[in-house]
Amino acid sequence: MYYVSRETEFHMSARFAHVMGNAYLGTAVSYATIAVELDFPFALLSSRAWLRKANTLALEAMHLGIAAFMGLVCFGRLMIGADCVCLRDEDYRSLWRSLQAGRARMAADWPGEAGRQRVFLAGGSAPRMPGTPLRKGVHDHV
């Protein structure tokens, strides 16, 4: 990461150049990158799902940083896709269940939503709350 940050060929942001200019932070980012990359094969072969998910999340964050700070958007997107292929189906199922549980918790905690009922119009239009005036739009078929 240190040598890449010194390369003038890449379109880096001033913030990334400033962060990598700090000796301690630049060293920490460089060693963290090496540790995550070296841990990747062991995480894939591990029977622990949390290790695979954590390593894949760290790799995706690293590749998002490459896309955002270095201007290598196509490379970052391709590598994020390649990292996502390495997760197992049960990992995706558990992530989906966690997402649904989080959404249910947020909906339960949202003020004023407990007594209301949403009305969905035919044709896939946006949900409308009862008691609000309906406007006939292009996609509304009432």
C-alpha positions in Angstrom: 0.0 0.0 0.0 2.9 2.4 0.7 4.4 2.0 -2.8 1.0 2.2 -4.4 0.2 5.4 -2.6 3.4 6.9 -3.9 2.5 6.1 -7.5 1.4 9.1 -9.5 -0.4 7.0 -12.1 -3.5 6.4 -10.0 -6.1 9.0 -9.4 -6.0 9.2 -5.6 -8.0 11.5 -3.4 -6.2 14.0 -1.3 -7.6 12.4 1.8 -6.1 9.0 1.0 -2.7 10.6 0.2 -2.8 12.3 3.6 -3.7 9.1 5.4 -1.0 7.2 3.7 1.5 10.0 4.4 1.2 9.2 8.1 3.9 6.6 8.8 2.0 4.7 11.5 -1.3 4.7 9.8 0.2 3.8 6.4 2.1 0.9 8.0 -1.1 -0.3 9.8 -3.1 -0.2 6.5 -0.3 -2.0 4.7 0.0 -4.8 7.2 -3.8 -5.1 7.6 -4.1 -5.6 3.8 -1.5 -8.3 3.8 -3.1 -10.1 6.8 -6.6 -10.1 5.2 -5.2 -11.3 1.9 -3.2 -14.1 3.5 -6.1 -15.1 5.7 -8.5 -15.5 2.8 -7.7 -19.1 1.8 -7.8 -20.3 5.4 -11.1 -18.5 5.9 -12.6 -20.1 2.8 -11.6 -23.6 4.1 -12.8 -22.9 7.6 -15.9 -24.5 9.0 -16.7 -21.3 10.9 -19.1 -19.1 9.0 -18.3 -16.0 11.0 -14.7 -16.2 9.9 -15.7 -16.5 6.2 -18.1 -13.6 6.5 -15.7 -11.3 8.4 -12.9 -11.9 5.9 -15.1 -11.4 2.9 -16.5 -8.2 4.5 -12.9 -7.0 5.1 -11.9 -7.8 1.5 -15.0 -6.0 0.1 -14.2 -3.0 2.2 -10.6 -3.0 0.9 -11.8 -3.3 -2.7 -14.3 -0.5 -2.1 -11.4 1.6 -0.8 -9.4 0.8 -4.0 -12.4 1.9 -6.1 -13.1 5.1 -4.2 -9.6 6.3 -3.4 -7.5 5.1 -6.2 -9.9 5.5 -9.1 -9.8 1.8 -10.1 -13.6 1.4 -10.2 -13.8 -1.6 -12.6 -11.1 -3.5 -10.7 -12.9 -2.8 -7.4 -16.2 -4.0 -8.7 -14.8 -7.1 -10.3 -13.0 -8.1 -7.2 -16.0 -7.5 -5.0 -18.0 -9.8 -7.3 -15.2 -12.4 -7.1 -15.1 -12.2 -3.3 -18.9 -12.7 -3.1 -18.6 -15.9 -5.1 -16.5 -17.4 -2.4 -19.2 -17.4 0.2 -21.4 -20.5 0.7 -25.1 -20.7 0.1 -25.8 -21.1 3.8 -23.8 -17.9 4.5 -26.0 -16.0 2.2 -29.1 -17.5 3.8 -28.0 -16.5 7.3 -27.1 -13.0 6.1 -30.6 -12.7 4.6 -32.2 -13.9 7.8 -30.2 -11.4 9.8 -31.2 -8.7 7.5 -34.9 -9.6 7.7 -34.7 -9.8 11.5 -33.1 -6.3 11.6 -35.8 -4.9 9.4 -38.5 -6.4 11.6 -36.8 -4.9 14.7 -36.6 -1.5 13.0 -40.2 -1.7 11.9 -41.3 -2.6 15.5 -39.3 0.3 17.0 -40.5 2.9 14.4 -42.9 5.3 16.1 -46.4 5.6 14.9 -46.3 2.5 12.6 -47.8 0.0 15.1 -51.5 0.9 14.6 -51.3 1.8 10.9 -51.9 -0.5 8.1 -50.3 -0.1 4.7 -52.4 -0.3 1.5 -50.7 -1.5 -1.6 -52.2 -0.5 -4.9 -52.3 -2.9 -7.9 -49.5 -2.5 -10.5 -46.6 -2.3 -8.1 -46.9 1.3 -7.1 -45.7 2.7 -3.9 -47.5 1.9 -0.6 -50.0 4.5 0.5 -51.1 5.1 4.1 -54.9 5.0 4.7 -56.5 8.4 5.2 -54.1 10.2 2.8 -55.3 11.6 -0.5 -54.5 9.3 -3.4 -53.2 11.0 -6.5 -53.7 9.2 -9.7 -50.3 8.8 -11.3 -49.0 7.1 -14.5 -48.3 3.8 -12.7 -51.4 3.8 -10.4 -54.3 1.6 -11.6 -57.2 2.2 -9.3 
